[in-house]
């Protein structure tokens, strides 16, 4: 701020004020005026002796003098961080003070228009005195707006006010320049003469520097220092310099009691002025700013405070500074009361009293900090700081909560760092605050989330070096102040604890609301964390807290009490104290509220911290694993269960490291293991496999080993990765059986994917097993292709080797069934998308196994073999055989794996084994009707096309197609079966798409005769008749049919066989079929005409009725059709 702005803009008013204030003539130049004064002195014989006296300054004595004259050079606003930093050109750094001999200064440094020798003339000194008075008046007039000097404002010389101030300061330095070699006050004989002038200068300053003047000057600091052009700045810092140097002059030349009294009076006046400046500075701040703001406007006024402290602190041993400071504050209070006497409102008076005490505490704290400058100061006695009496007055003024917080933050450093602890302060605070236990003093959320959070919060707060957080309530600040005081020790601890305990009774505790319970908890925790003898204090506090019986409290208060108990229980565990009695009482209270879930959650959240602190589990930790924990796990959500599982995992790890603890292990088996089994199957938590592995390890330590098998061979978990994760955790602790490891690996490959992290980790372990090395498999072989195909392919090849004798194959079959034991339970319930993915991999797995290991998977007359279970549970279910349509996705799966299944069954003796033959028949019968899910016939026929293409001799294909034809092409009472259309379309697609003669022959051997019989016996209006004729037309047009005589001979042989079979009994149907074929494939039928005619004649002969007119007409019609197509059949 530019302090010239305070000058008046009205030049006429400034000029009038200047003329009115300066009534004497403008002074002459200094040298002429001094010469005139000397001449006048020569003419005046009466004053001749006094006026011509001069001080004899010895130039040799200036050799050790200071090269500079100390002054205040402001650096701007003072801060807490620069508390003990002072400039090198200041008074403190150059040895100036009121308690010691001042250093000498060189006269050459004095900026006067005189030679150093001239400064010894008393008339010159009187002249300089007059100039000093005039310069002081100039500065005051400029600040008050009474004049405006052109030289300072218009000429551009910005340092004119600085020169004005410096001349006054240098005048005081001139007065202080004397011989320091002697303590005799008469070494300067002119002092009695100049004393009146100095007194006049002092009175001028006193009359000008009143409260109103300081109200304008107190904020006149500036970061530019003495380069500042503001008259207010220079008057403010000049006044500080002049007051200090004036005290130095008084201290130097005081010779009697009167001068001594004047010195102390001026000292008190200076302290009053400094208090006023700090008071104005305080009023410009909000309360919250006081904690981080210096009470001194700038470093200059702080330096002056330090000089006063050092002078009075060393003057006597009675801490005179603090006595004078308190008297100054009382005078300031009286002045404030006088100013506020016009306000009769009690609220205004109360607010003024609170503000006064707040300012008092702020300034007192800053002065206490300042007292440590340059030395390691001992703590200031409490009676000197008057912390107790002043706190009592503050509390009596009825402050608000925010004001109490600020005051306590200002009081705490005096109690803990700069002053000696005062038990009276804590007693007064407790007497005031215990009545407000039920008051909500916090604006933020009231409580911590858990007992551990309570402990951590107050441990961290007690560890902080300073208490300056205004977000903390006044009660919290009191509790922390009490705790920090107890940490420092002393003989007042029992007194404080007695005062606190006397305020608590069971009735009063039960009357506490949520706020009150929270305050009691934080008080107890601060006591336990700070008091030296935990074992002495803890039983008393926990019994007091147990008076808050849960069954007597509403739900919200129960939770707070439970958090308090858990915090105290954690402290017991940290201090290695017995827990049995405390835990038993806590669980009894929990049982009294019927295992309240919310209270149980608070108990459960503290388990991890307690178990982590346990070492040998011999202090009663096993009591925490009780029925309440089972009840909580059954009725809590997944997130809450996760925290319990994590805590139990930590517990099991510590138990295993300590070689177990029988009591804890029995408690875990009784109360946790049943719930773990259930949750392992139904839960998704990643902690469940870890905890299950921990239980497996503990079971092995305690001499048993059935848990792992029961977990892995039981119901499949809904978390498909659970088995793999469990096995990996077990492998990190011990080596499980190789069969069990392979089984989990196979199941994980089925339910997950080979790329899954857990599966890859398992693959690394499995590849090192001897069983896989015997099959010639390593990790690289398992990664080259689908691991399931690689493993079961190698296993199947090993069983089919020529050197594999019967007992070796039996052993391999037993191992195989151990690997896939209970595979029918592997498909878990899950989301629809997850189920579809797992279902796809599962059906592919069954196809892979049956294709590669059919001799191992099928054991005759053994219903529990893999083959039988796969058929009855998944491929040929009861619902499917009952006619219930399967899911569309399942149909697509079977459509995809059907050729693989058929080829796998083809490696078994299906022609001699009635079960296998019936299985093949049932697969075709029940699944083929559902393959019409697509209009793409090529897609529908793909399984049978792949079957035909995958066989060399086509034996299985012929069997399968023959079964297909026999089941769907049969005719009953001229009616076709329901699904004949789909089968005929499928067969037509097969016939058209075949490109090899052997495949076409296989197809014809399987379906040609049933196809012709269907054409013979099906009704004229049946759609299937048209489909059969269409199929035959495509067959006759097929290039292989036209080109291959073998194919045509095969068809002709079938026609001859049908003639021999049906001509005698179904003459009309046979001839109708043959006539239709003659229209489609005359080249096939023409060679058969003679054979048919001859066979017809034999039929007539057998009948013994002569020629049959019907047969003759049929032969004639057949001959006409052949003739129409350009063929004349041979007639024998």
Secondary structure in CASP SS format (residue, H / E / C, confidence):
PFRMAT SS
TARGET T0000
AUTHOR 0000-0000-0000
METHOD secondary structure of the structure
MODEL  1
X C 1.00
X C 1.00
X H 1.00
X H 1.00
X H 1.00
X H 1.00
X C 1.00
X C 1.00
X C 1.00
X C 1.00
X H 1.00
X H 1.00
X H 1.00
X H 1.00
X H 1.00
X H 1.00
X H 1.00
X H 1.00
X H 1.00
X H 1.00
X H 1.00
X C 1.00
X C 1.00
X C 1.00
X C 1.00
X C 1.00
X C 1.00
X C 1.00
X C 1.00
X H 1.00
X H 1.00
X H 1.00
X H 1.00
X H 1.00
X H 1.00
X H 1.00
X H 1.00
X H 1.00
X H 1.00
X H 1.00
X H 1.00
X H 1.00
X H 1.00
X C 1.00
X C 1.00
X C 1.00
X C 1.00
X H 1.00
X H 1.00
X H 1.00
X H 1.00
X C 1.00
X C 1.00
X E 1.00
X C 1.00
X C 1.00
X C 1.00
X C 1.00
X H 1.00
X H 1.00
X H 1.00
X H 1.00
X H 1.00
X H 1.00
X C 1.00
X E 1.00
X C 1.00
X C 1.00
X C 1.00
X C 1.00
X C 1.00
X C 1.00
X C 1.00
X C 1.00
X C 1.00
X C 1.00
X E 1.00
X C 1.00
X C 1.00
X C 1.00
X C 1.00
X C 1.00
X C 1.00
X C 1.00
X C 1.00
X C 1.00
X C 1.00
X C 1.00
X C 1.00
X C 1.00
X C 1.00
X C 1.00
X C 1.00
X C 1.00
X C 1.00
X C 1.00
X C 1.00
X C 1.00
X C 1.00
X C 1.00
X C 1.00
X C 1.00
X C 1.00
X C 1.00
X E 1.00
X C 1.00
X H 1.00
X H 1.00
X H 1.00
X C 1.00
X C 1.00
X C 1.00
X C 1.00
X C 1.00
X C 1.00
X C 1.00
X C 1.00
X H 1.00
X H 1.00
X H 1.00
X E 1.00
X H 1.00
X H 1.00
X H 1.00
X H 1.00
X H 1.00
X H 1.00
X H 1.00
X H 1.00
X H 1.00
X H 1.00
X H 1.00
X H 1.00
X H 1.00
X H 1.00
X H 1.00
X H 1.00
X H 1.00
X H 1.00
X H 1.00
X H 1.00
X H 1.00
X H 1.00
X H 1.00
X C 1.00
X C 1.00
X C 1.00
X C 1.00
X C 1.00
X H 1.00
X H 1.00
X H 1.00
X H 1.00
X C 1.00
X C 1.00
X C 1.00
X C 1.00
X C 1.00
X C 1.00
X H 1.00
X H 1.00
X H 1.00
X H 1.00
X H 1.00
X H 1.00
X H 1.00
X H 1.00
X H 1.00
X H 1.00
X H 1.00
X H 1.00
X H 1.00
X H 1.00
X H 1.00
X H 1.00
X H 1.00
X C 1.00
X C 1.00
X C 1.00
X C 1.00
X C 1.00
X C 1.00
X C 1.00
X C 1.00
X H 1.00
X H 1.00
X H 1.00
X C 1.00
X C 1.00
X C 1.00
X H 1.00
X H 1.00
X H 1.00
X H 1.00
X H 1.00
X H 1.00
X H 1.00
X H 1.00
X H 1.00
X H 1.00
X H 1.00
X H 1.00
X H 1.00
X H 1.00
X H 1.00
X H 1.00
X H 1.00
X H 1.00
X C 1.00
X C 1.00
X H 1.00
X H 1.00
X H 1.00
X H 1.00
X H 1.00
X H 1.00
X H 1.00
X C 1.00
X C 1.00
X C 1.00
X C 1.00
X C 1.00
X C 1.00
X C 1.00
X H 1.00
X H 1.00
X H 1.00
X C 1.00
X C 1.00
X C 1.00
X H 1.00
X H 1.00
X H 1.00
X H 1.00
X H 1.00
X H 1.00
X H 1.00
X H 1.00
X H 1.00
X H 1.00
X H 1.00
X H 1.00
X H 1.00
X H 1.00
X H 1.00
X H 1.00
X H 1.00
X H 1.00
X H 1.00
X H 1.00
X H 1.00
X H 1.00
X H 1.00
X C 1.00
X C 1.00
X C 1.00
X H 1.00
X H 1.00
X H 1.00
X H 1.00
X H 1.00
X H 1.00
X H 1.00
X H 1.00
X H 1.00
X H 1.00
X H 1.00
X H 1.00
X H 1.00
X H 1.00
X H 1.00
X H 1.00
X H 1.00
X H 1.00
X H 1.00
X H 1.00
X H 1.00
X H 1.00
X H 1.00
X H 1.00
X H 1.00
X H 1.00
X H 1.00
X C 1.00
X C 1.00
X C 1.00
X H 1.00
X H 1.00
X H 1.00
X H 1.00
X H 1.00
X H 1.00
X C 1.00
X C 1.00
X C 1.00
X C 1.00
X C 1.00
X E 1.00
X H 1.00
X H 1.00
X H 1.00
X H 1.00
X H 1.00
X H 1.00
X H 1.00
X H 1.00
X H 1.00
X H 1.00
X H 1.00
X H 1.00
X H 1.00
X H 1.00
X H 1.00
X H 1.00
X H 1.00
X C 1.00
X C 1.00
X C 1.00
X C 1.00
X H 1.00
X H 1.00
X H 1.00
X H 1.00
X H 1.00
X H 1.00
X H 1.00
X H 1.00
X H 1.00
X H 1.00
X H 1.00
X H 1.00
X H 1.00
X H 1.00
X H 1.00
X H 1.00
X H 1.00
X H 1.00
X H 1.00
X H 1.00
X C 1.00
X C 1.00
X C 1.00
X C 1.00
X C 1.00
X C 1.00
X H 1.00
X H 1.00
X H 1.00
X H 1.00
X H 1.00
X H 1.00
X H 1.00
X H 1.00
X H 1.00
X H 1.00
X H 1.00
X H 1.00
X H 1.00
X H 1.00
X H 1.00
X H 1.00
X H 1.00
X H 1.00
X H 1.00
X H 1.00
X H 1.00
X H 1.00
X H 1.00
X H 1.00
X H 1.00
X C 1.00
X C 1.00
X C 1.00
X C 1.00
X C 1.00
X C 1.00
X C 1.00
X C 1.00
X C 1.00
X E 1.00
X C 1.00
X H 1.00
X H 1.00
X H 1.00
X H 1.00
X C 1.00
X H 1.00
X H 1.00
X H 1.00
X H 1.00
X H 1.00
X H 1.00
X H 1.00
X H 1.00
X H 1.00
X H 1.00
X C 1.00
X C 1.00
X C 1.00
X C 1.00
X H 1.00
X H 1.00
X H 1.00
X H 1.00
X H 1.00
X H 1.00
X H 1.00
X H 1.00
X H 1.00
X H 1.00
X H 1.00
X H 1.00
X H 1.00
X H 1.00
X H 1.00
X H 1.00
X H 1.00
X H 1.00
X E 1.00
X C 1.00
X C 1.00
X C 1.00
X H 1.00
X H 1.00
X H 1.00
X H 1.00
X H 1.00
X H 1.00
X H 1.00
X H 1.00
X H 1.00
X H 1.00
X H 1.00
X H 1.00
X H 1.00
X H 1.00
X C 1.00
X C 1.00
X C 1.00
X C 1.00
X C 1.00
X C 1.00
X C 1.00
X C 1.00
X C 1.00
X C 1.00
X C 1.00
X C 1.00
X C 1.00
X C 1.00
X H 1.00
X H 1.00
X H 1.00
X H 1.00
X H 1.00
X H 1.00
X H 1.00
X H 1.00
X H 1.00
X H 1.00
X H 1.00
X H 1.00
X H 1.00
X C 1.00
X C 1.00
X C 1.00
X C 1.00
X C 1.00
X C 1.00
X C 1.00
X C 1.00
X C 1.00
X C 1.00
X H 1.00
X H 1.00
X H 1.00
X H 1.00
X H 1.00
X H 1.00
X H 1.00
X H 1.00
X H 1.00
X H 1.00
X H 1.00
X H 1.00
X H 1.00
X H 1.00
X C 1.00
X C 1.00
X C 1.00
X C 1.00
X C 1.00
X H 1.00
X H 1.00
X H 1.00
X H 1.00
X H 1.00
X H 1.00
X H 1.00
X H 1.00
X H 1.00
X C 1.00
X C 1.00
X C 1.00
X C 1.00
X H 1.00
X H 1.00
X H 1.00
X H 1.00
X H 1.00
X C 1.00
X C 1.00
X C 1.00
X H 1.00
X H 1.00
X H 1.00
X H 1.00
X H 1.00
X H 1.00
X H 1.00
X H 1.00
X H 1.00
X H 1.00
X H 1.00
X H 1.00
X H 1.00
X H 1.00
X H 1.00
X H 1.00
X H 1.00
X C 1.00
X C 1.00
X C 1.00
X H 1.00
X H 1.00
X H 1.00
X H 1.00
X H 1.00
X H 1.00
X H 1.00
X H 1.00
X H 1.00
X H 1.00
X H 1.00
X H 1.00
X H 1.00
X C 1.00
X C 1.00
X C 1.00
X H 1.00
X H 1.00
X H 1.00
X C 1.00
X C 1.00
X H 1.00
X H 1.00
X H 1.00
X H 1.00
X H 1.00
X H 1.00
X H 1.00
X H 1.00
X H 1.00
X H 1.00
X H 1.00
X H 1.00
X H 1.00
X H 1.00
X H 1.00
X H 1.00
X H 1.00
X H 1.00
X H 1.00
X H 1.00
X C 1.00
X C 1.00
X C 1.00
X C 1.00
X C 1.00
X H 1.00
X H 1.00
X H 1.00
X H 1.00
X H 1.00
X H 1.00
X H 1.00
X H 1.00
X H 1.00
X H 1.00
X H 1.00
X H 1.00
X H 1.00
X C 1.00
X C 1.00
X C 1.00
X C 1.00
X H 1.00
X H 1.00
X H 1.00
X H 1.00
X H 1.00
X H 1.00
X H 1.00
X H 1.00
X H 1.00
X C 1.00
X H 1.00
X H 1.00
X H 1.00
X H 1.00
X H 1.00
X H 1.00
X H 1.00
X C 1.00
X C 1.00
X C 1.00
X C 1.00
X C 1.00
X C 1.00
X C 1.00
X H 1.00
X H 1.00
X H 1.00
X H 1.00
X C 1.00
X C 1.00
X H 1.00
X H 1.00
X H 1.00
X H 1.00
X H 1.00
X H 1.00
X H 1.00
X H 1.00
X H 1.00
X C 1.00
X C 1.00
X H 1.00
X H 1.00
X H 1.00
X H 1.00
X H 1.00
X H 1.00
X H 1.00
X H 1.00
X H 1.00
X H 1.00
X H 1.00
X H 1.00
X H 1.00
X H 1.00
X H 1.00
X H 1.00
X H 1.00
X H 1.00
X H 1.00
X H 1.00
X C 1.00
X C 1.00
X C 1.00
X C 1.00
X H 1.00
X H 1.00
X H 1.00
X H 1.00
X H 1.00
X H 1.00
X H 1.00
X H 1.00
X H 1.00
X H 1.00
X C 1.00
X H 1.00
X H 1.00
X H 1.00
X H 1.00
X H 1.00
X H 1.00
X H 1.00
X H 1.00
X H 1.00
X H 1.00
X C 1.00
X C 1.00
X C 1.00
X H 1.00
X H 1.00
X H 1.00
X H 1.00
X H 1.00
X H 1.00
X H 1.00
X H 1.00
X H 1.00
X H 1.00
X H 1.00
X H 1.00
X H 1.00
X H 1.00
X H 1.00
X H 1.00
X C 1.00
X C 1.00
X C 1.00
X C 1.00
X C 1.00
X H 1.00
X H 1.00
X H 1.00
X H 1.00
X H 1.00
X H 1.00
X H 1.00
X C 1.00
X C 1.00
X C 1.00
X C 1.00
X C 1.00
X C 1.00
X C 1.00
X C 1.00
X H 1.00
X H 1.00
X H 1.00
X H 1.00
X H 1.00
X H 1.00
X H 1.00
X H 1.00
X H 1.00
X H 1.00
X C 1.00
X C 1.00
X C 1.00
X C 1.00
X C 1.00
X C 1.00
X H 1.00
X H 1.00
X H 1.00
X H 1.00
X H 1.00
X H 1.00
X H 1.00
X H 1.00
X H 1.00
X H 1.00
X H 1.00
X H 1.00
X H 1.00
X H 1.00
X C 1.00
X C 1.00
X C 1.00
X C 1.00
X C 1.00
X H 1.00
X H 1.00
X H 1.00
X H 1.00
X H 1.00
X H 1.00
X H 1.00
X H 1.00
X H 1.00
X H 1.00
X C 1.00
X C 1.00
X C 1.00
X H 1.00
X H 1.00
X H 1.00
X H 1.00
X H 1.00
X C 1.00
X C 1.00
X C 1.00
X C 1.00
X H 1.00
X H 1.00
X H 1.00
X H 1.00
X H 1.00
X H 1.00
X C 1.00
X C 1.00
X H 1.00
X H 1.00
X H 1.00
X H 1.00
X H 1.00
X H 1.00
X H 1.00
X H 1.00
X H 1.00
X H 1.00
X H 1.00
X H 1.00
X H 1.00
X H 1.00
X C 1.00
X C 1.00
X C 1.00
X C 1.00
X C 1.00
X H 1.00
X H 1.00
X H 1.00
X H 1.00
X H 1.00
X H 1.00
X H 1.00
X H 1.00
X H 1.00
X H 1.00
X H 1.00
X H 1.00
X H 1.00
X H 1.00
X C 1.00
X C 1.00
X C 1.00
X H 1.00
X H 1.00
X H 1.00
X C 1.00
X C 1.00
X C 1.00
X C 1.00
X C 1.00
X C 1.00
X H 1.00
X H 1.00
X H 1.00
X H 1.00
X H 1.00
X H 1.00
X H 1.00
X H 1.00
X H 1.00
X H 1.00
X H 1.00
X H 1.00
X H 1.00
X H 1.00
X H 1.00
X H 1.00
X H 1.00
X H 1.00
X H 1.00
X H 1.00
X H 1.00
X H 1.00
X H 1.00
X H 1.00
X H 1.00
X H 1.00
X C 1.00
X C 1.00
X C 1.00
X C 1.00
X C 1.00
X C 1.00
X C 1.00
X C 1.00
X H 1.00
X H 1.00
X H 1.00
X H 1.00
X H 1.00
X H 1.00
X H 1.00
X H 1.00
X H 1.00
X H 1.00
X C 1.00
X C 1.00
X H 1.00
X H 1.00
X H 1.00
X H 1.00
X C 1.00
X C 1.00
X C 1.00
X C 1.00
X C 1.00
X C 1.00
X H 1.00
X H 1.00
X H 1.00
X H 1.00
X H 1.00
X H 1.00
X H 1.00
X H 1.00
X H 1.00
X H 1.00
X H 1.00
X H 1.00
X H 1.00
X H 1.00
X H 1.00
X H 1.00
X H 1.00
X H 1.00
X H 1.00
X C 1.00
X C 1.00
X C 1.00
X C 1.00
X C 1.00
X C 1.00
X C 1.00
X H 1.00
X H 1.00
X H 1.00
X H 1.00
X H 1.00
X H 1.00
X H 1.00
X H 1.00
X H 1.00
X H 1.00
X H 1.00
X H 1.00
X H 1.00
X H 1.00
X H 1.00
X H 1.00
X H 1.00
X H 1.00
X C 1.00
X C 1.00
X C 1.00
X C 1.00
X C 1.00
X H 1.00
X H 1.00
X H 1.00
X H 1.00
X C 1.00
X H 1.00
X H 1.00
X H 1.00
X H 1.00
X H 1.00
X H 1.00
X H 1.00
X H 1.00
X C 1.00
X C 1.00
X C 1.00
X C 1.00
X C 1.00
X H 1.00
X H 1.00
X H 1.00
X H 1.00
X H 1.00
X H 1.00
X H 1.00
X H 1.00
X H 1.00
X H 1.00
X H 1.00
X H 1.00
X H 1.00
X H 1.00
X C 1.00
X C 1.00
X E 1.00
X E 1.00
X C 1.00
X C 1.00
X E 1.00
X E 1.00
X C 1.00
X C 1.00
X C 1.00
X H 1.00
X H 1.00
X H 1.00
X H 1.00
X H 1.00
X H 1.00
X H 1.00
X H 1.00
X H 1.00
X H 1.00
X H 1.00
X H 1.00
X H 1.00
X H 1.00
X C 1.00
X C 1.00
X C 1.00
X H 1.00
X H 1.00
X H 1.00
X H 1.00
X H 1.00
X H 1.00
X H 1.00
X H 1.00
X H 1.00
X H 1.00
X H 1.00
X H 1.00
X H 1.00
X H 1.00
X H 1.00
X H 1.00
X H 1.00
X H 1.00
X H 1.00
X H 1.00
X H 1.00
X C 1.00
X C 1.00
X C 1.00
X C 1.00
X C 1.00
X H 1.00
X H 1.00
X H 1.00
X H 1.00
X H 1.00
X H 1.00
X H 1.00
X H 1.00
X H 1.00
X H 1.00
X H 1.00
X H 1.00
X H 1.00
X H 1.00
X H 1.00
X C 1.00
X H 1.00
X H 1.00
X H 1.00
X H 1.00
X H 1.00
X C 1.00
X H 1.00
X H 1.00
X H 1.00
X H 1.00
X H 1.00
X H 1.00
X H 1.00
X H 1.00
X H 1.00
X H 1.00
X H 1.00
X H 1.00
X H 1.00
X H 1.00
X H 1.00
X H 1.00
X H 1.00
X H 1.00
X C 1.00
X C 1.00
X C 1.00
X C 1.00
X H 1.00
X H 1.00
X H 1.00
X H 1.00
X H 1.00
X H 1.00
X H 1.00
X H 1.00
X H 1.00
X H 1.00
X H 1.00
X H 1.00
X H 1.00
X H 1.00
X C 1.00
X H 1.00
X H 1.00
X H 1.00
X H 1.00
X H 1.00
X H 1.00
X H 1.00
X H 1.00
X H 1.00
X H 1.00
X H 1.00
X H 1.00
X H 1.00
X H 1.00
X H 1.00
X H 1.00
X H 1.00
X H 1.00
X H 1.00
X H 1.00
X H 1.00
X H 1.00
X C 1.00
X C 1.00
X C 1.00
X C 1.00
X C 1.00
X H 1.00
X H 1.00
X H 1.00
X H 1.00
X H 1.00
X H 1.00
X H 1.00
X H 1.00
X H 1.00
X H 1.00
X H 1.00
X H 1.00
X H 1.00
X H 1.00
X H 1.00
X H 1.00
X C 1.00
X C 1.00
X C 1.00
X C 1.00
X C 1.00
X C 1.00
X C 1.00
X C 1.00
END
